């Protein structure tokens, strides 16, 4: 496996060498460019050697499993075909054989065709068969036979009438999971392209158990810490956002149906805020309780620039929205009082704040309680204690809080219990034990203390 995973890297060498060899070879057929024959021979030699290496590494990688056997078989034989043609062309064009150079007129185009097919099939195994045509004009999709199978997501114009699985859940899975769990590549024998396939699950057990978030393997994996070896998507892939995870959890809790509309599932106000964040659509306040703070108006350009200058990644939560998310988790700078001041200046427009993995202490967060409009706050993997939690009592819109991997203790539970809008809090790997949760009086507060995986 160690060597096999070099296949995607090495495979680009024969592609480059053999395309270059084809150019030199076809040009050298004309007397004017006959001097390119030596360059053609060298490119063929390098292409032949690297294609053999790529084939060997491909065999090793294929042994890991998780690929569609039919697609893998065609890719394998096309790859072998490239290596055979490259070696054959090199031997034919060696000076001792002195065969007619015109044979290249037939074999060079054949090699390019096989090389193209092999590369395309390899791309399908990695990215899915519709990767190239996904954003193509409709007539190209029709010609290429890339018409989508099964129900396709529809633009969300009204949240109540949106089909939850088709229009909300499926787009998230297609964007974040399909490259590893599509028709061609099926890691863990798991396919996530249709509702029936998702419900069947893979070799680790039931991917989704309707109504049971804690036992649904998909939810367990996306909730793992970023550095965990079993986290989904794996390292190097774009992770699910907190909103996308919350959407999947709500869908599973609501029965994981494939046909229900949003209105059929009667989402509470917290779920409606999540749906609004994912889709960029406003909550229908005539039908649902709207827990979003009043629209704050545009964020001042000077405040936006100040946050970005200090290392925050700032983005609007939806198109034409005045609500923003500020993320400091990947910043290279040290968090100072200047950072907190910048957050306070932009507080009216901040709905989500990510300060995880920022090496923060209680002293850094003296002003956290002034960010009144926050609905989501991540403080995980910091050296903060109960003192910081006490400062959160004034966050009257906060519904999501992550304290995973911090130094908080059971004494902070009373403070959490007093935040009326709080609906979900992560307390995994803190000083709090399951037995300590008995002091909580709120029945609508979900506490996540960790989970076990079926490996």
N, C-alpha and C positions, 0 to 999 in steps of 0.2 A: 504493500500500500504506500509506503514511503516513496518508493521509486515511481509507482504508478501515477501518483499525483503530479509528477513532472510532465505527464503527457500533454496537458493543455498548453504548457509553455514550449516544449520541444516541437510540437506539431506545427508551429508557425515557421520553423526553419525550412523544412522541405517545401512548404507552400511558396515561400519567398525565393528559394534557390531554383525551384523547378519552373516558376513563372519567368524568372530571369533567363533560365536556360532556353525556354521556349522562344523568348524574344530574340536571343542571340542566334538560336538555331534557325529560325525562320528567316532572319535577316541574312544569315550567312549563305542561304541558298542562292542569293544573288552574287555574282562575281564581284560587284562593287564592295560588298561587305564580307568577302571571303576570309579576311583576317580575323573575323570574330569566331572562327571555328574553335580556336584554342580556349577562348572564354566560354564557349558553349560546352566544351568537354569538361572544363573545371566546374562549371555550375551544375552540370549533370552529375558529376562525381559527388559533389557536396550534397546535392539533392537526394541522390540515391542512398548515401550513408545516413543522412539525417532522417530519411523516410523509414529506413529499417529500424533505427533507434526509436522513432515515434511509434512504429507498429509494436515493437516489444513492450514499450511502456504502456501502450493502449491495452494490450492483453493483460498486463498487471492491474491496470485500473479497472478493467471490466470485471475482474475477479471480486471486486468489492460488492457487486450486486446493485440492485436498486434501479436498473435500467430496463426499458421495454426490450424484450428479447429480439423481436423482429427488427426494430429500428437499430439495435446494437449489432445484429448480425449483418445487415446491409452496410453499416458504417465500417465494420471490421473488414469485410471482403473488398469494399471499395478502397480502403486504406492499403490492404495487401496488394491490390491491383496497381495502385500508384507506385508502390515500392518495386514491383516486378517490372513495370514499364520503364521506370527510371533506370533500373539496373540494366535492362535489356537495351535501352537506347545508348547507354554509356558503352556497353560492350560492342554494340554494332558500330559505333563511331570511333572505336580504338583504331589507331593507324595500322596495326598488324593485320586486322581483318580486312581493311580497305574495301568495305562493301559500298554499294552505291549510296551516295548521300541523299538521294531522292526518297529513300524509305522514310526519312524524317517527315516528309510531307504528309504522310498518313499517321505515323506514330505520335508526333508532337501534338496535333490536335486531339487525338484519342487520349493522350496523357492529361491534357488540360481538362477534357470533359470528365474523366474519372476523378481527377483532383478536385474539380468543382463539386461533383456529386458527393464525394467523401467529406469535403469540408462542410457542405450544407447539412448532411446527415449528422455530423459531429456537432454542428451548431444547434440542430434540433434537440439532440440529447441534452445539451447544456441549458438552452434557453426556451425550448418548446417549439413545436412545429409552426406556430403562427407568429414567431418573433419578428420575422422580416416583413410580414404582411399585416401585422396588427394595426398599423396606422396608415396603411396604403389606401388610395382611392378605391371606391367600391368596384370599379371595372377591373382593376388589377386583382383584387381579392377573388372576383368571379373567375378570371382567367386562370389564376393559380390554384383554384379549387380550395380556397381557404375560408369558405363560408362557415360561420360559427355553428357549432352543434349545441342543442339544448337551449334553455332560456337564457337570454342575454340581458345584462343590466340596462335599465332605462334611465334617462335623465330624471333626477328628482325635482319635480316642480312643486309638489305639495307633500309634506312629510306624512300626513295621515293616510294618503292613498298609495304611498310607496310600498312595494312588496319587500318585506324585510330581507329575506335571503337573497333574492335576485338583484335588488337594487342597492342594498346597503352592505350585506355580508360578503357576497360573492366578489364584488370589486376589490375588497380588502384582501381576500384570499388570493385572487388572481395577481394582484400587485406584489404581494409579499411572500407567497408560498408556492406558486405554480412552477417556478423554475426548478424546484427540488421535488415537487410532488405533482407533476403533470402526467400526460399520457406517455411521454418518452422516458422521462427520468422519474423513478418512483422510490425514493429513499425510504427505507423502512417498510417497503411494500405498501406505501400509503399514497393514494391518489386523492387530490383535493380539487377536482375540476367540476364535479356535479354533486348535488345533494345526496343521492344514493351512495356514491362512492365515499363521501365524507362520513356518512353514518355507518358504513361497513367497517372503516378503520384500517389499521395496519397491523404489523406484527407485534407492536407494543400494547395492543388492546384497543378498546373502543376510543376512537378519536373524540367523539362527542357522545355524551350521555344526556339525552334531553331532560332538562330540569335540574341537572346535577353538575354544577360548575366544578366542584372539588374533585370529582372523579373523571372529568373529561380531560383526556390526555393533551389535547391541543391547547386548552387553557393553561394547564400546568406548565407546558413548555414555554409559552410566550411570557409567562410571569417569572421565569427564572432570572437570576442576575445575569448581566451581560457577559460576565466572564465564565459562566457555567458551561461545561462541555456539552450539555444537552439542550441548551437554550435554542429556541426557534424564533426567527430564522437564525442560522449559525453566524459566527463571526465573519465579517466581510460582506454580509447581506444587510440591506436596510431593515432595521427593526420596526415592529409595529409601534405606532404612537400610543400614548395612554388612552386617547379617545377611541382608537381602533380596538384596543383590548377591551375597553369598557363596552363597546358595541357588541363584540363577540360574547362577552359574559352575559349581557342582557338578553341576547338572542337565545343562548343556551338555557338560561333561567326561564325564559318564556316558552320553552318547549322545543326549540330548534326546528320549527316547522319550515317547510319550503314554500308555502303558499300564502301565509297570513300577511295582511297589510299592517302597517304601524298601528292604525286605529283599532284593529282587531285585538291587539295585544295590550291595549290600555296602558301605555308606559307612564310611570310616575314622572314627577318633575325632573328628577335627577337624570333619568333615561332620556327625557326630551332634550335636556341641555347637551347630553352626549351626542344625540342624533343631530342636533343643530350644529355642533362643532364639526362633526364628520362631513356633513353635507353642505354646510354654509347657509342653510335655510333657517329662517326665523321660526321660533315656536309660535304655534297658533294660540295666542293668549285668550281667545274666546272659548277654547275647549280645554286648555291645559294650564296648570299653574305655571307661571313664568318666574323662575328663580334668578334669572339673569338680572344684574343691576341695570339701571337706566343707561341708555346709550350715552357715552361720555363725550362724543364729538371727536374730531380728528386729534391724533397724537401730534404734539408740537414737533416740528422737524428738528429743533435743537435738542429736544429730549431724546428723540430716536437716535440721533447721531452720537450723543453722549454715551448711550448704552452700548452702541456698536463699537465705539472707540475703546471702551473699557473691556471688550472681549465678550459681550453678550451676543448671542445669535437671536435676533428679533425678527418675528414674522407675524403677519396678520393671520388670524384664525380662519378667515374666509375672505373671498374676494369682496372688495369694497367694504370690509368690516373695519370698525374703529377699535375692535378688541385685539389685543396682541398677546403673544407668548414670548417670554424671555428665557433663554437657556444659557446657563453659565457652566454646564457640566463638562464641556470640552475646552474651556478657556485655558490658556497657558499662563494667565496672570494670577497674582495673588489677590484675593478678595479683601478690600479695604473699606474704610468709612466712605470713601468717594463712590464706591460701587453702590453702597446702601443709599447714599444721597441721590444718585441717579435713578435708582428704583423708586424712591419716594417722589421724585419729580414727575415720573411717568406713571405713578400709582393709579391714576384715574382710568388708564387704558389697559392696565395689565390684568388679564384674566388667569393666565397660567404662568407659573414661575418654577424653573428647574434649577435648583442649587445643589443637586446631588454630586457627590465625588469632588467637592470643592475645598476640602480640608478646612471646614468652618468650625468655629467654636461658638459658644453662647455670646461672647463679646462681639462677634461679627454681626449678630442678628438682633442687636438692640432695637432697631427700628422696624422689624418685620411686622409688628402689629399695626403699622400705619398703612399697609397695603390693603385697604379695606375691600377692594373689589375682587380679590383673588378667589377663584373657585377651585383651583388645583395647585398644590404645592408639594414639591419633592425636595426633601432634606436628607434623603438616605445616604448612607456611607459618609457621615460627618461626625465630628467629635462633640455633638451637642447633647445637652442633658434636659432634665425636666424644666429648667429655667426658660428655655426657648419655647417649650410647649405652652407654658403659662402665658407667654406673650401673644399666643395665637387666639386667645379668647375673644379679641375684638374683631376677628375676621368673620363677619356676619354672613358671608356668602360662601365660605369654604365648604366644599363637599367631598374633596379627595385630598388625603394627606399620606405621604410616604415617609415613614421613620425607620425603615429597614436599616439594620447595621449601625444604629446610633447608640448612645449611652443612656437612653431614657430608662426610667424604672417604673414600677407599678404606681408610684406617686403621681405620675402625669395623667393617669386614667381619669381622675376626677375632672381635670381640665378639659380633656377630650369630650367627656360626657356633657359638658356645658356648652359645646359649640352646636347650636340647634340645627344648622344646615349640614353638618358633617355626616356623610353616608358611608364612607369607606376609608379605612386607615390600615396601613401596613406596619406591623410590629414584629416582623420576623427578625430573629437574631438580635434581639435587644435584651435588656434586663427584665423583661416582662414574661411571665409564664402563663400557660393556659388557665391555671387556677386563679390567677389574679384578676381575670376578666369578670369574675362574679360581681365585682363592685359596680359594673356598668349597669345603668338603669335603662338605657336607650335600646329599644328592640329593633329600631330601624338602622342601627349602626353596624356595618359589616366589618369585622376585624380579621385580617389575614395574618396568620401566624406561621405560614409555611405549608408545604405539601410534600407528599411522597410520590416518586415517579415509578412507573412500571418499565424498567429497562430490560 
